[in-house]
Amino acid sequence: MPQLHLFNHQGELVGPVTVPALELTEDEWRARLTPEQFRILRAHGTERAFCGTLLDNKTPGVYACAGCRLPLFTSDSKFHSGTGWPSFFQAIAPGNVAERADGSFGMVRVEILCGRCGGHLGHVFDDGPRPTGLRYCLNSESLDFTPADRTADLADPAAELTPAAASPQVTGQSAQAVFAGGCFWCTEAAFEQLVGVSDVESGYCGGSKGTANYKAVCGGDTQHAEVIRITYDPGVISLDTLLNLFFDAHDPTQLNRQGNDVGTQYRSAVFYADSTQKAAVEAKIATLNASGKYRKPIVTTLEPLTAFYPAEAYHQDYARHNPTQPYIQGHAIPKACQLRARHPELFSPQG
């Protein structure tokens, strides 16, 4: 069952809450929706550009699924894209908007769907504004709008029944992501100054415990990759943002290498903890490949996170402790500085 964020009777967004997916027959959907809503939400249609009723809506509030009233976006993330459809740079919460690859009409795109009823909403593209760089392109007919002072109208009984949802969504939560993008000295330095990231630990994934040491891994035949495990607050920085930074911090089109670092231990990979993480990475790769950002296809592998082996103590915070080391001077520091320059709003000013 999906884990979603819902509004309670106080008009507060709470969660995640485990709720059943909404599944109706075609006749039930036709009875619930207008003909145009059915054409878009259930038959994957698209409304004409510049004709949607919510395109120019500037009233503060929440945009919910027209099929099941699940909150999807807020006016805070709405922007004028000039495309002719309502556009947003960020979903209201992880899981409420699902993604899947779409190969229809001879194109490779990423379709966005309601996380509860699976209704077709539109597509997401990698040409949006900061901080996410995304453009969620929506059909007005797939949405219901609720003004900000009436979010209690979106109250869902499930939000009141789950203990985990008894209080509003707040920061201070913890999640983890494991990335491999070349030498862990470089990737660690690039991520540890992000606002919302509490810890970055260098380590090894993909091989066995017996060979999870630097000397063995450097041989290139242990199946390990040099990785970083990022502990972050999803209420401050999302997995989607971390993925954007990950793909921006290295060249994901290089197979088993990053620059002069050659070997499978330097491969580009994401080690996913569950199906939700896996789906998010698959969708991100599909979006980037479709965007034309890279001249070659992305070769980043998706590998299950079976175990994380911390690297030796002297590797932890290596760039911070060894700022004059030649490799750090020539690679790690420039990479971290470049990422900060591209995304200054995501970095701590004290970093």
Secondary structure as a PSIPRED ss2 file (coil, helix, strand):
# PSIPRED VFORMAT (PSIPRED V4.0)

   1 M C   1.000  0.000  0.000
   2 P C   1.000  0.000  0.000
   3 Q E   0.000  0.000  1.000
   4 L E   0.000  0.000  1.000
   5 H E   0.000  0.000  1.000
   6 L E   0.000  0.000  1.000
   7 F E   0.000  0.000  1.000
   8 N C   1.000  0.000  0.000
   9 H C   1.000  0.000  0.000
  10 Q C   1.000  0.000  0.000
  11 G C   1.000  0.000  0.000
  12 E C   1.000  0.000  0.000
  13 L E   0.000  0.000  1.000
  14 V E   0.000  0.000  1.000
  15 G E   0.000  0.000  1.000
  16 P E   0.000  0.000  1.000
  17 V E   0.000  0.000  1.000
  18 T E   0.000  0.000  1.000
  19 V C   1.000  0.000  0.000
  20 P C   1.000  0.000  0.000
  21 A C   1.000  0.000  0.000
  22 L C   1.000  0.000  0.000
  23 E C   1.000  0.000  0.000
  24 L C   1.000  0.000  0.000
  25 T C   1.000  0.000  0.000
  26 E H   0.000  1.000  0.000
  27 D H   0.000  1.000  0.000
  28 E H   0.000  1.000  0.000
  29 W H   0.000  1.000  0.000
  30 R H   0.000  1.000  0.000
  31 A H   0.000  1.000  0.000
  32 R H   0.000  1.000  0.000
  33 L C   1.000  0.000  0.000
  34 T C   1.000  0.000  0.000
  35 P H   0.000  1.000  0.000
  36 E H   0.000  1.000  0.000
  37 Q H   0.000  1.000  0.000
  38 F H   0.000  1.000  0.000
  39 R H   0.000  1.000  0.000
  40 I H   0.000  1.000  0.000
  41 L H   0.000  1.000  0.000
  42 R C   1.000  0.000  0.000
  43 A C   1.000  0.000  0.000
  44 H C   1.000  0.000  0.000
  45 G C   1.000  0.000  0.000
  46 T C   1.000  0.000  0.000
  47 E C   1.000  0.000  0.000
  48 R C   1.000  0.000  0.000
  49 A C   1.000  0.000  0.000
  50 F C   1.000  0.000  0.000
  51 C C   1.000  0.000  0.000
  52 G C   1.000  0.000  0.000
  53 T C   1.000  0.000  0.000
  54 L C   1.000  0.000  0.000
  55 L C   1.000  0.000  0.000
  56 D C   1.000  0.000  0.000
  57 N C   1.000  0.000  0.000
  58 K C   1.000  0.000  0.000
  59 T C   1.000  0.000  0.000
  60 P C   1.000  0.000  0.000
  61 G E   0.000  0.000  1.000
  62 V E   0.000  0.000  1.000
  63 Y E   0.000  0.000  1.000
  64 A E   0.000  0.000  1.000
  65 C E   0.000  0.000  1.000
  66 A C   1.000  0.000  0.000
  67 G C   1.000  0.000  0.000
  68 C C   1.000  0.000  0.000
  69 R C   1.000  0.000  0.000
  70 L C   1.000  0.000  0.000
  71 P E   0.000  0.000  1.000
  72 L E   0.000  0.000  1.000
  73 F E   0.000  0.000  1.000
  74 T E   0.000  0.000  1.000
  75 S H   0.000  1.000  0.000
  76 D H   0.000  1.000  0.000
  77 S H   0.000  1.000  0.000
  78 K E   0.000  0.000  1.000
  79 F E   0.000  0.000  1.000
  80 H C   1.000  0.000  0.000
  81 S C   1.000  0.000  0.000
  82 G C   1.000  0.000  0.000
  83 T C   1.000  0.000  0.000
  84 G C   1.000  0.000  0.000
  85 W C   1.000  0.000  0.000
  86 P C   1.000  0.000  0.000
  87 S E   0.000  0.000  1.000
  88 F E   0.000  0.000  1.000
  89 F C   1.000  0.000  0.000
  90 Q C   1.000  0.000  0.000
  91 A C   1.000  0.000  0.000
  92 I C   1.000  0.000  0.000
  93 A C   1.000  0.000  0.000
  94 P C   1.000  0.000  0.000
  95 G C   1.000  0.000  0.000
  96 N C   1.000  0.000  0.000
  97 V E   0.000  0.000  1.000
  98 A E   0.000  0.000  1.000
  99 E E   0.000  0.000  1.000
 100 R E   0.000  0.000  1.000
 101 A E   0.000  0.000  1.000
 102 D E   0.000  0.000  1.000
 103 G C   1.000  0.000  0.000
 104 S H   0.000  1.000  0.000
 105 F H   0.000  1.000  0.000
 106 G H   0.000  1.000  0.000
 107 M C   1.000  0.000  0.000
 108 V C   1.000  0.000  0.000
 109 R E   0.000  0.000  1.000
 110 V E   0.000  0.000  1.000
 111 E E   0.000  0.000  1.000
 112 I E   0.000  0.000  1.000
 113 L E   0.000  0.000  1.000
 114 C E   0.000  0.000  1.000
 115 G C   1.000  0.000  0.000
 116 R C   1.000  0.000  0.000
 117 C C   1.000  0.000  0.000
 118 G C   1.000  0.000  0.000
 119 G C   1.000  0.000  0.000
 120 H E   0.000  0.000  1.000
 121 L E   0.000  0.000  1.000
 122 G E   0.000  0.000  1.000
 123 H E   0.000  0.000  1.000
 124 V E   0.000  0.000  1.000
 125 F E   0.000  0.000  1.000
 126 D C   1.000  0.000  0.000
 127 D C   1.000  0.000  0.000
 128 G C   1.000  0.000  0.000
 129 P C   1.000  0.000  0.000
 130 R C   1.000  0.000  0.000
 131 P C   1.000  0.000  0.000
 132 T C   1.000  0.000  0.000
 133 G C   1.000  0.000  0.000
 134 L C   1.000  0.000  0.000
 135 R E   0.000  0.000  1.000
 136 Y E   0.000  0.000  1.000
 137 C E   0.000  0.000  1.000
 138 L E   0.000  0.000  1.000
 139 N C   1.000  0.000  0.000
 140 S H   0.000  1.000  0.000
 141 E H   0.000  1.000  0.000
 142 S H   0.000  1.000  0.000
 143 L E   0.000  0.000  1.000
 144 D E   0.000  0.000  1.000
 145 F E   0.000  0.000  1.000
 146 T E   0.000  0.000  1.000
 147 P E   0.000  0.000  1.000
 148 A H   0.000  1.000  0.000
 149 D H   0.000  1.000  0.000
 150 R H   0.000  1.000  0.000
 151 T H   0.000  1.000  0.000
 152 A H   0.000  1.000  0.000
 153 D H   0.000  1.000  0.000
 154 L H   0.000  1.000  0.000
 155 A E   0.000  0.000  1.000
 156 D C   1.000  0.000  0.000
 157 P C   1.000  0.000  0.000
 158 A H   0.000  1.000  0.000
 159 A H   0.000  1.000  0.000
 160 E H   0.000  1.000  0.000
 161 L H   0.000  1.000  0.000
 162 T C   1.000  0.000  0.000
 163 P H   0.000  1.000  0.000
 164 A H   0.000  1.000  0.000
 165 A H   0.000  1.000  0.000
 166 A C   1.000  0.000  0.000
 167 S C   1.000  0.000  0.000
 168 P E   0.000  0.000  1.000
 169 Q C   1.000  0.000  0.000
 170 V C   1.000  0.000  0.000
 171 T C   1.000  0.000  0.000
 172 G C   1.000  0.000  0.000
 173 Q C   1.000  0.000  0.000
 174 S C   1.000  0.000  0.000
 175 A E   0.000  0.000  1.000
 176 Q E   0.000  0.000  1.000
 177 A E   0.000  0.000  1.000
 178 V E   0.000  0.000  1.000
 179 F E   0.000  0.000  1.000
 180 A E   0.000  0.000  1.000
 181 G E   0.000  0.000  1.000
 182 G C   1.000  0.000  0.000
 183 C C   1.000  0.000  0.000
 184 F H   0.000  1.000  0.000
 185 W H   0.000  1.000  0.000
 186 C H   0.000  1.000  0.000
 187 T H   0.000  1.000  0.000
 188 E H   0.000  1.000  0.000
 189 A H   0.000  1.000  0.000
 190 A H   0.000  1.000  0.000
 191 F H   0.000  1.000  0.000
 192 E C   1.000  0.000  0.000
 193 Q C   1.000  0.000  0.000
 194 L E   0.000  0.000  1.000
 195 V C   1.000  0.000  0.000
 196 G C   1.000  0.000  0.000
 197 V E   0.000  0.000  1.000
 198 S E   0.000  0.000  1.000
 199 D E   0.000  0.000  1.000
 200 V E   0.000  0.000  1.000
 201 E E   0.000  0.000  1.000
 202 S E   0.000  0.000  1.000
 203 G E   0.000  0.000  1.000
 204 Y E   0.000  0.000  1.000
 205 C E   0.000  0.000  1.000
 206 G C   1.000  0.000  0.000
 207 G C   1.000  0.000  0.000
 208 S C   1.000  0.000  0.000
 209 K H   0.000  1.000  0.000
 210 G H   0.000  1.000  0.000
 211 T H   0.000  1.000  0.000
 212 A C   1.000  0.000  0.000
 213 N C   1.000  0.000  0.000
 214 Y H   0.000  1.000  0.000
 215 K H   0.000  1.000  0.000
 216 A H   0.000  1.000  0.000
 217 V H   0.000  1.000  0.000
 218 C C   1.000  0.000  0.000
 219 G C   1.000  0.000  0.000
 220 G C   1.000  0.000  0.000
 221 D C   1.000  0.000  0.000
 222 T C   1.000  0.000  0.000
 223 Q C   1.000  0.000  0.000
 224 H C   1.000  0.000  0.000
 225 A E   0.000  0.000  1.000
 226 E E   0.000  0.000  1.000
 227 V E   0.000  0.000  1.000
 228 I E   0.000  0.000  1.000
 229 R E   0.000  0.000  1.000
 230 I E   0.000  0.000  1.000
 231 T E   0.000  0.000  1.000
 232 Y E   0.000  0.000  1.000
 233 D C   1.000  0.000  0.000
 234 P C   1.000  0.000  0.000
 235 G C   1.000  0.000  0.000
 236 V C   1.000  0.000  0.000
 237 I C   1.000  0.000  0.000
 238 S C   1.000  0.000  0.000
 239 L H   0.000  1.000  0.000
 240 D H   0.000  1.000  0.000
 241 T H   0.000  1.000  0.000
 242 L H   0.000  1.000  0.000
 243 L H   0.000  1.000  0.000
 244 N H   0.000  1.000  0.000
 245 L H   0.000  1.000  0.000
 246 F H   0.000  1.000  0.000
 247 F H   0.000  1.000  0.000
 248 D H   0.000  1.000  0.000
 249 A H   0.000  1.000  0.000
 250 H C   1.000  0.000  0.000
 251 D C   1.000  0.000  0.000
 252 P C   1.000  0.000  0.000
 253 T C   1.000  0.000  0.000
 254 Q C   1.000  0.000  0.000
 255 L C   1.000  0.000  0.000
 256 N C   1.000  0.000  0.000
 257 R E   0.000  0.000  1.000
 258 Q E   0.000  0.000  1.000
 259 G C   1.000  0.000  0.000
 260 N C   1.000  0.000  0.000
 261 D E   0.000  0.000  1.000
 262 V E   0.000  0.000  1.000
 263 G C   1.000  0.000  0.000
 264 T H   0.000  1.000  0.000
 265 Q H   0.000  1.000  0.000
 266 Y H   0.000  1.000  0.000
 267 R C   1.000  0.000  0.000
 268 S E   0.000  0.000  1.000
 269 A E   0.000  0.000  1.000
 270 V E   0.000  0.000  1.000
 271 F E   0.000  0.000  1.000
 272 Y E   0.000  0.000  1.000
 273 A C   1.000  0.000  0.000
 274 D C   1.000  0.000  0.000
 275 S H   0.000  1.000  0.000
 276 T H   0.000  1.000  0.000
 277 Q H   0.000  1.000  0.000
 278 K H   0.000  1.000  0.000
 279 A H   0.000  1.000  0.000
 280 A H   0.000  1.000  0.000
 281 V H   0.000  1.000  0.000
 282 E H   0.000  1.000  0.000
 283 A H   0.000  1.000  0.000
 284 K H   0.000  1.000  0.000
 285 I H   0.000  1.000  0.000
 286 A H   0.000  1.000  0.000
 287 T H   0.000  1.000  0.000
 288 L H   0.000  1.000  0.000
 289 N H   0.000  1.000  0.000
 290 A H   0.000  1.000  0.000
 291 S H   0.000  1.000  0.000
 292 G C   1.000  0.000  0.000
 293 K C   1.000  0.000  0.000
 294 Y C   1.000  0.000  0.000
 295 R C   1.000  0.000  0.000
 296 K C   1.000  0.000  0.000
 297 P C   1.000  0.000  0.000
 298 I C   1.000  0.000  0.000
 299 V C   1.000  0.000  0.000
 300 T C   1.000  0.000  0.000
 301 T E   0.000  0.000  1.000
 302 L E   0.000  0.000  1.000
 303 E E   0.000  0.000  1.000
 304 P E   0.000  0.000  1.000
 305 L C   1.000  0.000  0.000
 306 T C   1.000  0.000  0.000
 307 A C   1.000  0.000  0.000
 308 F C   1.000  0.000  0.000
 309 Y E   0.000  0.000  1.000
 310 P E   0.000  0.000  1.000
 311 A C   1.000  0.000  0.000
 312 E C   1.000  0.000  0.000
 313 A H   0.000  1.000  0.000
 314 Y H   0.000  1.000  0.000
 315 H H   0.000  1.000  0.000
 316 Q C   1.000  0.000  0.000
 317 D C   1.000  0.000  0.000
 318 Y H   0.000  1.000  0.000
 319 A H   0.000  1.000  0.000
 320 R H   0.000  1.000  0.000
 321 H H   0.000  1.000  0.000
 322 N C   1.000  0.000  0.000
 323 P C   1.000  0.000  0.000
 324 T C   1.000  0.000  0.000
 325 Q C   1.000  0.000  0.000
 326 P H   0.000  1.000  0.000
 327 Y H   0.000  1.000  0.000
 328 I H   0.000  1.000  0.000
 329 Q H   0.000  1.000  0.000
 330 G H   0.000  1.000  0.000
 331 H H   0.000  1.000  0.000
 332 A H   0.000  1.000  0.000
 333 I H   0.000  1.000  0.000
 334 P H   0.000  1.000  0.000
 335 K H   0.000  1.000  0.000
 336 A H   0.000  1.000  0.000
 337 C H   0.000  1.000  0.000
 338 Q H   0.000  1.000  0.000
 339 L H   0.000  1.000  0.000
 340 R H   0.000  1.000  0.000
 341 A H   0.000  1.000  0.000
 342 R H   0.000  1.000  0.000
 343 H C   1.000  0.000  0.000
 344 P H   0.000  1.000  0.000
 345 E H   0.000  1.000  0.000
 346 L H   0.000  1.000  0.000
 347 F E   0.000  0.000  1.000
 348 S C   1.000  0.000  0.000
 349 P C   1.000  0.000  0.000
 350 Q C   1.000  0.000  0.000
 351 G C   1.000  0.000  0.000
